[in-house]
Amino acid sequence: MFDLKGKVAVITGSSRGIGKATAEYLARAGAKVIVSSRKEESCLPVVEGIKAEGGEAHAIACNVAYKEQVEHLVYETEKVYGPIDILICNAACNPVYGPMHTVSDDAFDKIINTNVKSNFWLSNLVAPSMAKRGGGSIIIVSSIAGLMGTTGIGVYGISKAADMQLARNLAMEWGPKNIRANCICPGLVKTDFAKALWENKDALNKVINATPLRRVGEPDDIAGVALFLASDESRFVTGQYIIADGGGTITDHM
């Protein structure tokens, strides 16, 4: 099960956190993994760790907010390993916290470009090649913020809701070519990206007490879902979002 031998996987934002854990999981399953982040030097320790375990990995720098860098990522991947079988769009940003009326146009554009447009670019670049070879898997790391109202990260929530619709549209357009597109919607996960949330003890305890599993997530909790969606074990799953939040979204929060 979950055999990815011979598969080529690109994972954006994989120098740390969820992306790093996902790169490690896919490499253990036999995939040739491209570890990508804005700076190559931040990717190299992940590559070295994968190689130390007997896996295969390569680092390619890419700031996904820029189309030319996204194109370079795909081109270099194909040059190093060949055509891409698995695309995991994990890179994201959220430079602001507060009500939406305080968000500048520049900040809005940065969030949408990084969290949505880059995934649109990448999917459009890799899907035609996947189709020629008989299929592939596109996975977008969204968030439960795209399913809920919020007073603090509203634009981020908009971007993550858009990612879910992007996956549904990709699933419709490319399904006849055996390309699957799905989203993962994590809850609060203990990563540097969400540090401001889980370092606040009061906020952390509030989340934990409202979560049936009584804990926040770890990167490995999300990586396991990504491995499932990347593998043939999920071959009949497309256009879906899988919530991995310890059950937080099912509670009444009373």
Secondary structure as UniProt FT lines:
FT   TURN            5..6
FT   STRAND          8..11
FT   TURN            12..13
FT   HELIX           17..28
FT   TURN            29..30
FT   STRAND          32..37
FT   HELIX           40..52
FT   TURN            53..54
FT   STRAND          56..61
FT   TURN            64..65
FT   HELIX           67..80
FT   STRAND          86..89
FT   HELIX           100..102
FT   HELIX           105..112
FT   HELIX           113..117
FT   HELIX           118..132
FT   TURN            133..134
FT   STRAND          136..141
FT   HELIX           144..146
FT   HELIX           154..174
FT   HELIX           175..177
FT   STRAND          179..186
FT   TURN            193..194
FT   HELIX           195..198
FT   HELIX           201..209
FT   TURN            212..213
FT   HELIX           219..230
FT   HELIX           232..234
FT   TURN            235..236
FT   STRAND          241..244
FT   TURN            246..247
FT   HELIX           248..250
//
